[in-house]
């Protein structure tokens, strides 16, 4: 058999946590089909790793590459670091399900300009990613602030019951169309007025779909522990796995507080 690609003499790190081992790795199509000593194997392309390290691609779980994967599908800044999968839609901001007709709200403007928000459904976004065919894999969260932008004309207040219901409808549709889960950025000014009662039904919808909830906490300074308790309670009640983004004790006044979480 002639393989498509054969990498010889590599120090393989298989991702299990075990020590590296010397091996050849054969690839056919898009699959690794053999690992081990293959001195007589042949391939269309042979690379001598010369004892360099070979590992599975890294997953960058916290990115804002939502529109980058479409605008610059080569994604060389990630590939050159060994990243082969990105998770987008973090911190409450995502490119879908969103359409905008005026100024892009902060911090959604981190993702691009007005013309970059043209995906009224998650399926529209997924189709655009497929059409762009980026060189890396993409998994996407739905941003809470992005949902707010579709149903509210004023971010400086809690959403009404009717607005929460509309957000939940948009979220459920996105989850059905392949979204990974929900993210929030409660520290930002356009989401900080969202109380736990606004987040709870959205997080519960994610729990029912088998998704994940990630949050940029409401407070990373003096109110850190309270913000963590809020996140824990919301996730527990919604029966959903929780990921806390940027977990830190920010500010000199909080130095040394990390140990409080273990007391």
C-alpha positions as CSV (number, residue, x, y, z in Angstrom):
1,X,0.0,0.0,0.0
2,X,1.2,3.5,-0.8
3,X,0.1,6.0,1.8
4,X,-0.7,9.6,1.0
5,X,1.6,10.9,3.7
6,X,4.3,9.3,5.8
7,X,6.0,11.1,8.7
8,X,9.1,9.2,9.8
9,X,11.2,9.4,12.9
10,X,8.8,11.5,15.0
11,X,8.7,11.9,18.7
12,X,4.9,11.4,19.0
13,X,2.9,13.0,21.8
14,X,-0.5,11.3,21.4
15,X,-2.5,13.6,23.7
16,X,-3.1,11.0,26.4
17,X,-0.6,12.5,28.8
18,X,1.8,9.7,28.4
19,X,5.5,10.3,27.5
20,X,6.4,10.7,23.9
21,X,7.5,7.7,21.9
22,X,9.4,7.3,18.6
23,X,7.2,6.3,15.7
24,X,6.3,6.7,12.0
25,X,2.9,8.0,11.3
26,X,1.0,7.1,8.1
27,X,-1.9,9.1,6.8
28,X,-4.4,8.2,4.1
29,X,-6.9,10.8,3.0
30,X,-8.0,12.7,6.1
31,X,-7.2,9.9,8.6
32,X,-4.2,8.6,10.5
33,X,-4.2,4.9,9.6
34,X,-1.0,3.6,11.1
35,X,1.4,4.5,13.9
36,X,4.6,2.6,14.7
37,X,7.8,1.4,13.1
38,X,7.2,1.2,9.4
39,X,10.7,1.0,7.8
40,X,9.4,-0.4,4.5
41,X,6.3,1.7,4.1
42,X,6.0,4.1,1.1
43,X,4.0,7.2,0.5
44,X,3.3,9.9,-2.1
45,X,4.8,12.4,0.3
46,X,7.4,11.4,3.0
47,X,8.5,13.8,5.7
48,X,11.5,13.1,7.9
49,X,10.6,14.6,11.3
50,X,14.3,14.1,12.3
51,X,13.2,13.5,15.9
52,X,11.0,16.6,16.1
53,X,7.8,16.3,18.1
54,X,4.5,15.4,16.5
55,X,1.2,15.9,18.3
56,X,-2.5,16.2,17.5
57,X,-3.6,19.7,16.6
58,X,-4.3,22.1,19.5
59,X,-7.8,23.4,20.2
60,X,-8.0,27.1,21.0
61,X,-11.1,27.1,23.1
62,X,-11.4,30.9,23.6
63,X,-11.2,32.9,20.4
64,X,-13.0,35.8,18.7
65,X,-12.3,34.4,15.2
66,X,-16.0,34.3,14.3
67,X,-15.6,36.4,11.1
68,X,-11.8,35.8,10.7
69,X,-12.5,32.2,9.6
70,X,-14.6,33.6,6.7
71,X,-12.5,36.7,5.8
72,X,-9.1,35.1,6.0
73,X,-9.7,31.3,5.8
74,X,-6.0,30.6,5.6
75,X,-5.9,31.3,9.3
76,X,-2.1,31.2,9.3
77,X,-1.8,32.9,12.8
78,X,-3.4,29.8,14.2
79,X,-2.0,27.1,12.0
80,X,1.6,28.3,12.5
81,X,1.0,27.7,16.3
82,X,-0.3,24.2,15.8
83,X,-4.0,25.2,16.3
84,X,-6.3,23.2,14.1
85,X,-9.7,23.9,15.9
86,X,-11.1,27.2,17.2
87,X,-14.1,27.8,19.4
88,X,-15.7,31.1,18.5
89,X,-18.6,33.1,20.0
90,X,-17.1,33.7,23.4
91,X,-17.7,36.4,26.0
92,X,-21.3,36.9,24.9
93,X,-20.5,38.0,21.4
94,X,-21.1,36.0,18.2
95,X,-21.6,36.7,14.5
96,X,-24.9,34.8,14.5
97,X,-27.8,34.8,14.8
98,X,-27.4,38.5,14.1
99,X,-28.4,41.1,11.6
100,X,-27.7,44.8,12.3
101,X,-28.8,48.0,10.6
102,X,-26.9,50.6,12.6
103,X,-23.8,50.9,14.7
104,X,-22.3,47.6,16.0
105,X,-22.7,47.5,19.8
106,X,-19.7,47.2,22.1
107,X,-18.1,44.6,22.5
108,X,-19.6,43.0,19.4
109,X,-17.4,45.4,17.4
110,X,-14.5,43.2,18.3
111,X,-15.8,40.8,15.6
112,X,-16.0,43.3,12.7
113,X,-17.9,46.1,11.1
114,X,-21.6,46.4,10.3
115,X,-21.3,44.4,7.0
116,X,-19.8,41.5,8.9
117,X,-23.0,40.8,10.8
118,X,-25.1,39.3,8.0
119,X,-26.1,35.9,9.5
120,X,-29.7,36.0,10.8
121,X,-29.6,32.4,11.7
122,X,-26.8,30.0,12.9
123,X,-27.4,27.9,9.8
124,X,-26.5,31.0,7.6
125,X,-23.3,31.4,9.5
126,X,-22.4,27.7,9.3
127,X,-23.1,27.7,5.6
128,X,-20.8,30.8,5.2
129,X,-18.0,29.0,7.1
130,X,-18.4,25.9,4.9
131,X,-18.3,28.1,1.8
132,X,-15.1,29.8,3.0
133,X,-13.6,26.4,3.8
134,X,-11.1,27.6,6.4
135,X,-8.0,25.6,7.0
136,X,-9.0,24.9,10.6
137,X,-12.1,23.4,12.3
138,X,-14.7,25.8,13.8
139,X,-17.0,25.2,16.7
140,X,-19.3,28.1,17.6
141,X,-21.2,29.4,20.7
142,X,-24.1,31.8,20.6
143,X,-23.4,35.1,22.4
144,X,-25.9,36.4,25.0
145,X,-25.1,40.0,24.0
146,X,-25.6,39.1,20.4
147,X,-29.1,37.8,21.3
148,X,-29.8,41.0,23.2
149,X,-28.9,43.0,20.1
150,X,-31.7,41.3,18.2
151,X,-34.6,41.9,20.7
152,X,-33.7,45.0,22.7
153,X,-33.3,48.7,21.8
154,X,-31.8,49.5,25.2
155,X,-29.1,47.4,26.8
156,X,-29.0,49.5,30.0
157,X,-31.8,47.4,31.7
158,X,-32.9,43.8,32.2
159,X,-34.7,42.2,29.4
160,X,-38.5,41.9,29.7
161,X,-40.2,38.5,29.8
162,X,-41.2,38.9,26.2
163,X,-37.6,39.8,25.2
164,X,-36.2,36.8,27.1
165,X,-38.7,34.5,25.3
166,X,-37.6,35.9,21.9
167,X,-33.9,35.3,22.9
168,X,-34.7,31.8,23.9
169,X,-36.4,31.1,20.6
170,X,-33.4,32.3,18.7
171,X,-31.1,30.3,20.9
172,X,-33.1,27.1,20.6
173,X,-33.0,27.4,16.8
174,X,-29.3,28.0,16.8
175,X,-28.7,25.0,19.0
176,X,-30.8,22.8,16.7
177,X,-28.7,24.1,13.8
178,X,-25.5,23.0,15.4
179,X,-24.3,25.7,17.9
180,X,-22.2,24.3,20.7
181,X,-23.9,26.3,23.5
182,X,-24.2,29.8,25.0
183,X,-21.7,32.3,26.1
184,X,-22.1,35.4,28.2
185,X,-20.0,38.5,28.9
186,X,-21.6,39.9,32.0
187,X,-18.7,42.2,32.8
188,X,-19.4,44.3,29.7
189,X,-21.6,47.3,29.8
190,X,-24.1,46.0,27.3
191,X,-24.7,42.8,29.4
192,X,-24.0,43.8,32.9
193,X,-27.6,44.8,33.5
194,X,-28.8,41.3,32.7
195,X,-29.7,39.7,36.1
196,X,-29.6,36.0,36.9
197,X,-33.3,35.8,36.1
198,X,-32.5,36.8,32.5
199,X,-29.7,34.2,32.1
200,X,-31.4,31.3,33.8
201,X,-34.0,30.4,31.1
202,X,-31.4,30.7,28.4
203,X,-28.9,28.5,30.3
204,X,-31.7,26.0,30.9
205,X,-32.4,25.8,27.2
206,X,-28.8,25.0,26.6
207,X,-28.9,22.3,29.3
208,X,-31.9,20.6,27.6
209,X,-30.0,20.6,24.3
210,X,-26.9,19.0,25.8
211,X,-24.8,22.1,25.2
212,X,-22.3,24.0,27.3
213,X,-22.4,27.4,29.0
214,X,-19.3,29.6,29.1
215,X,-19.1,32.9,30.9
216,X,-16.9,36.0,31.2
217,X,-17.8,36.6,34.8
218,X,-19.7,39.6,36.0
219,X,-16.9,40.7,38.3
220,X,-13.2,39.7,38.3
221,X,-12.2,42.2,41.0
222,X,-13.6,42.6,44.5
223,X,-16.9,40.8,43.6
224,X,-15.2,37.7,42.1
225,X,-16.5,35.1,44.6
226,X,-20.0,36.4,44.2
227,X,-19.8,36.3,40.5
228,X,-18.5,32.7,40.6
229,X,-21.3,31.7,42.9
230,X,-23.8,33.2,40.3
231,X,-22.2,31.3,37.5
232,X,-22.2,28.0,39.5
233,X,-25.8,28.5,40.5
234,X,-27.0,29.3,37.0
235,X,-25.2,26.3,35.5
236,X,-26.3,23.9,38.3
237,X,-30.0,25.0,38.0
238,X,-29.8,24.7,34.2
239,X,-28.1,21.3,34.4
240,X,-25.3,22.4,32.0
241,X,-21.5,22.1,32.0
242,X,-19.9,25.4,33.0
243,X,-16.7,27.0,31.6
244,X,-15.4,30.2,33.3
245,X,-13.4,32.3,30.8
246,X,-10.4,34.4,32.0
247,X,-10.5,32.9,35.5
248,X,-8.4,35.3,37.5
249,X,-8.2,37.6,40.6
250,X,-7.8,40.9,38.8
251,X,-6.3,44.0,40.5
252,X,-3.6,44.4,43.2
253,X,-6.3,44.4,45.9
254,X,-7.2,40.8,44.9
255,X,-3.6,39.3,44.9
256,X,-3.5,36.2,47.1
257,X,-7.3,35.5,46.9
258,X,-7.0,32.4,44.7
259,X,-6.7,30.2,47.7
260,X,-10.1,31.3,48.9
261,X,-11.7,29.1,46.3
262,X,-10.2,26.0,48.0
263,X,-10.9,26.9,51.6
